[in-house]
Amino acid sequence: MILHFEGLDLAGKSTVCRLLKDALPNSWRIRRNTLLESNPVESLADKLRKEEEDPVCVGWLYHAALRYDLAHFRESGDSIVQDSTILLRSLAYHSAFGNAELVECFLNLLEDHPRFDRSFVLVPDRETRLHRLRIRRKQNLGPEDFLVVQNPEVFQKMEEILVEYSCEFFRATVVDTSGSIDMAWIDNFIRNHLRDIV
């Protein structure tokens, strides 16, 4: 079974995935962005993104990384918590910034992308995101983390696009992650959305 969580930066994805992994029965593994345990193309793209290289060039690398994912991904029957996807985050980013050629190329890969057993898109309010930005460790911050402050209109557009594609193509449930995410929040989430698998 694969549980998929999507959301823009500071949505609480990593916290939800980590706590959920520990709260669910059996042995669950977390995969972040890539569908594979390891994707060397995605690793390079992520490194260059953090170094703030040209976003379009990096976008093409992410496109290659997704093609690598799709070529090598096999359903395994493992219990996976998928913390975001290259596909949806790239579509949101490049749609908001008007990189039409990249958007079209990512959309062309939609049909081949695996679907998940459950899909959720996490959306906190702005105040929660700003609070998380203030308390996040500097080494864990990337350039996109500051979009919510530096370019809130584009950030809002990205989130709207992310929610739209997540719901349309992955039948995602929108979940509000405003406030703190703790074990009580996770227990409530499991009761509301995953009762049949625990």
C-alpha positions in Angstrom: 0.0 0.0 0.0 1.2 3.5 -0.8 -0.1 6.5 1.1 0.7 9.7 -0.7 1.1 13.2 0.9 1.5 16.3 -1.3 1.8 20.0 -0.3 4.0 23.0 -0.8 6.8 23.9 1.5 5.9 24.4 5.2 2.7 22.4 4.8 3.8 19.8 7.4 4.4 16.9 5.0 7.6 15.6 6.5 6.2 15.8 10.1 2.9 14.0 9.1 4.8 11.3 7.2 7.3 10.7 10.0 4.6 10.6 12.8 2.3 8.5 10.6 5.0 6.0 9.9 5.5 5.4 13.6 1.8 5.3 14.4 0.7 2.8 11.7 1.0 -0.9 12.4 3.5 -3.0 10.5 6.6 -1.6 8.9 6.3 1.5 6.8 9.0 3.2 4.8 9.1 6.9 3.7 10.0 7.9 0.2 10.6 11.6 -0.5 9.9 13.1 -3.9 11.1 10.1 -5.9 9.1 6.9 -6.3 12.3 4.9 -5.9 14.6 4.2 -2.9 17.3 6.1 -4.9 17.2 8.2 -8.0 20.6 9.7 -9.0 19.0 12.1 -11.4 16.7 13.5 -8.7 19.6 13.8 -6.4 21.5 16.0 -8.9 18.4 18.1 -9.6 17.8 18.6 -5.9 21.4 19.6 -5.3 21.3 22.2 -8.1 17.9 23.5 -6.9 19.3 24.2 -3.5 22.3 26.0 -5.1 19.6 28.2 -6.8 20.7 27.3 -10.4 18.4 28.4 -13.3 15.0 27.0 -12.4 14.2 26.0 -16.0 17.4 24.0 -16.4 16.7 22.4 -13.0 13.1 21.7 -14.2 14.4 19.7 -17.1 16.6 17.7 -14.8 13.5 17.0 -12.6 11.7 15.9 -15.8 14.6 13.5 -16.5 14.4 12.3 -12.9 10.7 11.6 -13.3 11.3 9.7 -16.5 13.9 7.7 -14.6 11.4 7.0 -11.8 8.8 5.8 -14.3 11.2 3.6 -16.1 12.4 1.8 -12.9 9.3 1.9 -10.6 7.7 -1.5 -9.9 4.8 -2.2 -7.6 6.3 -4.1 -4.7 3.5 -4.6 -2.2 5.5 -2.7 0.5 4.0 -0.3 2.9 5.1 3.1 1.7 4.5 6.7 2.9 5.2 8.8 -0.2 6.2 12.3 0.9 5.4 14.4 -2.3 6.1 13.6 -6.0 8.3 15.1 -8.6 5.3 15.3 -10.9 2.9 17.4 -8.9 5.4 19.8 -7.4 7.0 20.4 -10.8 3.6 21.0 -12.4 2.7 23.5 -9.6 6.0 25.4 -9.8 6.3 25.6 -13.6 2.6 26.4 -14.1 2.8 29.3 -11.7 5.9 30.7 -13.3 4.6 30.3 -16.8 7.1 27.7 -18.1 4.6 26.3 -20.6 6.9 23.9 -22.4 8.0 22.2 -19.2 4.3 22.0 -18.0 3.3 20.3 -21.2 6.2 17.8 -20.9 5.2 16.9 -17.3 1.6 16.6 -18.3 2.6 14.1 -21.0 4.0 11.8 -18.2 0.7 11.9 -16.2 -0.8 8.8 -17.8 2.3 6.7 -17.0 2.5 7.8 -13.4 1.4 5.3 -10.8 -1.7 6.1 -8.7 -1.6 5.7 -5.0 -3.9 3.8 -2.6 -4.7 7.0 -0.8 -3.7 10.5 -1.6 -3.8 13.6 0.5 -2.8 17.3 -0.2 -1.9 19.2 2.9 -2.8 22.9 3.1 -2.2 25.0 6.2 -3.0 28.7 6.7 -0.5 31.4 6.0 0.1 32.2 9.7 1.1 28.5 10.3 3.5 28.5 7.4 5.1 31.7 8.6 5.5 30.2 12.1 7.1 27.1 10.7 9.5 29.2 8.6 10.6 31.0 11.8 11.4 27.9 13.7 12.8 25.7 10.9 16.5 25.0 11.1 18.6 26.9 8.6 20.1 23.8 7.1 16.6 22.5 6.3 15.6 25.6 4.4 15.5 25.7 0.6 14.9 28.7 -1.7 11.2 27.8 -2.2 10.6 28.0 1.6 10.8 31.8 1.3 8.3 32.2 -1.6 5.5 32.4 0.9 7.0 35.7 2.2 8.8 37.0 -0.9 6.2 36.3 -3.5 2.9 35.3 -1.8 0.8 35.7 -5.0 2.8 33.2 -6.9 3.0 30.9 -3.8 -0.9 31.0 -3.6 -1.1 30.3 -7.3 1.2 27.3 -6.9 -0.9 25.9 -4.1 -4.1 26.3 -6.0 -2.6 24.4 -9.0 -1.1 21.7 -6.7 -4.5 21.1 -5.1 -6.3 21.1 -8.5 -3.9 18.5 -10.0 -3.8 16.4 -6.8 -7.5 16.2 -6.7 -8.1 15.8 -10.4 -5.5 13.1 -11.2 -4.9 11.4 -7.8 -8.3 11.8 -6.2 -6.6 13.5 -3.2 -8.4 14.6 -0.1 -7.5 18.1 1.0 -6.4 18.2 4.7 -6.0 21.3 6.8 -2.7 21.2 8.6 -3.0 24.6 10.3 -1.7 24.7 13.9 0.6 22.1 15.4 0.9 18.5 14.2 1.4 16.1 17.0 0.4 12.5 17.9 -3.2 13.7 18.8 -3.5 15.2 15.3 -2.1 12.0 13.8 -4.5 9.8 15.8 -7.4 12.0 14.6 -6.2 11.8 11.0 -6.0 8.0 11.2 -9.5 7.8 12.6 -10.9 10.0 9.9 -9.0 8.8 6.9 -7.3 5.4 7.5 -9.5 3.6 9.9 -9.9 0.6 7.5 -6.1 -0.1 7.3 -5.2 0.0 11.1 
